[in-house]
Amino acid sequence: MKAYCTKPVLITCTILLFLILAQENRAAAVEPCNPMQLMPCEEAIVKGSNPSKLCCDRLKQQQHCVCQYMKNPNFKSFLGSPNAKKIATHCHCPIPKC
């Protein structure tokens, strides 16, 4: 009878281990918050020009940090500007409600 109980337990443990490892890899893939990573967007924010692909890529990587940046008075005026909203729209990045 023990042999029949061990197989489902092993399968369950294997699935749980896989899920834990997958979650750790996904958490490690998130870029750390670094506003300097958004420098490729500077010209588009200041001049209102279309953002480059690099700008959009960086914005997508740093999107989880936008609310944190908005709390900083040095960045809030840039990130709340109409040009920043234009960039977010162009790059298909939703504007978070902070």
Secondary structure, DSSP 8 states (H G I E B T S, - for coil): -HHHHHHHHHHHHHHHHHHHHHHHHHHHTS----GGGGGGGHHHHHH-----HHHHHHHHHHGGGHHHHHTSHHHHHHHTSHHHHHHHHHTT------
